[in-house]
Amino acid sequence: MKRIEPGLRERKRLATMLRAQDAAYELARTLGYEGTTVEAVAAAADVSPATIYRHFGDKVNLFVWDPLEPATLAGIEVTPGESPMAAVRRGYSGIFAREMPLSEDELLERIQFIFAHPQLRAGYEASIGEYRRALADALRRGGFDDPLVVDVVAAAVVAATVAAVDHWQSQGGEPPLDVLINRAFDALDEHWRA
């Protein structure tokens, strides 16, 4: 299955979302989370508040949206005879270098901001469940048809990724996040066969 690049409309939508999220974090540095309003973010991002609500739904999702999610899901390509875990791992391989619109320091600051605010942490955890379902759907579209195996792989991948992110942010960003995610996937691979 060949990876399909997003069209112009999708690229514009993602650019608008990233610009809005950048504006939200910039405002939150000075105003705090509570003081940052959707209206102020919209003005700073040069979009309407309706655009923010259409793309994110609410203020929490504006802060917790993961700009890498579309790329990680699109990167899952299936090779005949390959395991679901191998397809996911290959899809994630190099994703940070290719697709990450933030520096690792910016990402760390944002993750730590999310973890410091209970409302955002709850939104982050809800988004994890949504991502797990989207990952399982991507695996099914890729040709894996055992629903239990697909759901187990998606849940394991998400749990490993969350554990790596949590460890990374709690250790001040060391070692680099992609190294920790690869180590987490190594642990899955090792114990998957055990």
N, C-alpha and C positions, 0 to 999 in steps of 0.2 A: 504494500500500500504506500503510495507516494504522498509525502507531506504536502498539504495544500497551504499555500501562503495566503494570508488574509488579503481581501480586496481593499480598494481605496476607502470605501465607506467604513470598513472595520478598522483600518489603520487610523483613520481620522477619529473614530470613536475612542479607540485606545489612547491616542495622543491627547484628546480632550480629558479623558479620565485621569491620565497621569498628570496633566497640567493642574487639574483641580486638586488632586491629592497632594501634589507639591505645594500648592497654595495653602492647603489646610495645615500641613505640617509647619510651613513657614509662619503662618499666623499663630499656631499653637505654641511656638517657641516664645512668643512675647505675650500672648493673651491667655495661654493655658487652654486645656481642652474645653472646659465649660464656657470660657469667654469667646471661643471660636464658633461663630455662627455660620450656617449654610449660606446666608445672604452675603456675609463678608467674604467667604471663600469664593462664591460665584463672582463677586465683583473683582477680586484679586486674580481670578482665572479668566476673566473676560467672557463669562458665560452667564446664562440666567440661572436663578435658583431652580427653576423647573428642569433645566438640563442636569443639574446635580442630582435631583430626586429621580429623574428618569434613569440615569446611569447607575446610581448607587442605592436608591431606595430611601436611605436615611443617613444621618451624620455618622453613625457608628460604622456603617459599611464604607463610607468615604475614607475613613482612617484605616480600616482593616483589609481593604481590597488588595489582592496580590497581583501586581502587574505581570508576574511570570506565569500565572495560571493558564492563560490561553496558549502560551508557547509550550508549556510542559504537556498539556493535553494534546496539542497538535503534533508534538514530537514523538508520540507513541506510534511507531510503525511496526507492523508484524512481519517477521520473516517466517516462512513455512518451517514447522518443526521446532520453533522457538518457544520457550516457556513465557507465560505472562510476565514473570519477574524480570526476565532478560529483556523483554520488550520495553518495560518501564525503565529499567536501568539505562538502556541505550537512549531512550527518549530524554532522560534527565542528563545524560552525559554532556558536559560542556555547556549546559543551559545558562549558567551564570555568566560565563565569558561571552556567549553569543547574544543573549537577550536582556540581561539585567540593565535596566535604565538608571540604576542608582549605584553609587560607590558602596563598597562594603561598609564603610563608616556611616553613610547615610542610612543604609538598611538596618544596621545595628541600632542607631539612634531611634528609628521608627519602631523596631521590635521592642526595645526597652520602654519606649513611650506606651505602646500597647499594653505591655505586661504591667506597667505602673498604674494603669487605670482599669478598675474592675469592670466597668461597662464595656470598655474596648476589649478586654480579655475575654469577656463572655461572647462578644461579637466575633472575635477571632476563633474561639472554640466552635461557634455555630458555623462559621465559614469552613472550618476543617471538615465537618460532616458533609457539607455541600460538595466540597472538593472530592471527598472519598467517593460519593455517588457519581460525580462527573468522571472520575478516573475509571471507575468500574464500567461506566457507559462507553468510555473510549476504548477500553479493552474488548468489550463486546463488539463494538463496531469494527475492531481490528481482527475479529474472527475467532476470538476465544468464546466458546459457547457453554462451558460448564459454569452456571451461575454461582455456585458456591465457591469454586476456585477463584473466579474473577473477584467476588466480593471479599474473600479472604486476602488475596494479593493486594487489592486496593486498600483494605484496612491496615495491612501490615506495612505497606509503603508509606501511608500517611502517618501511622504511628512512629515509624522510624524517622521520617522527616521532621515531625514535631519534636521528637526527643532530641534530634540533632540541633534544631533551632533553639530549643530551650537551653540545652547545654552551651551552645555558642553564645547566646545573649548573656547567660549567667556568668560566663568566663570572660566577658568583655571583648568578645569577637575573636578569640584565639582558640584553636587554630582557625583558618579560614572556613567559612560555612560549607563550601563545596567539598572540602576535605572531610569534614564531619559527616556530611550526608553520604559520601562514598563509604566511610567507615561504618555508618549505620546500615547501608545496603550490603556491605561485606558481612556484617553480623547476620543479616537476614539470609544471605546466600549460604553462609556456613551452617546455620541452624536449620535452614529449610531442608537440607539434605540429610541432616542428622536423624 
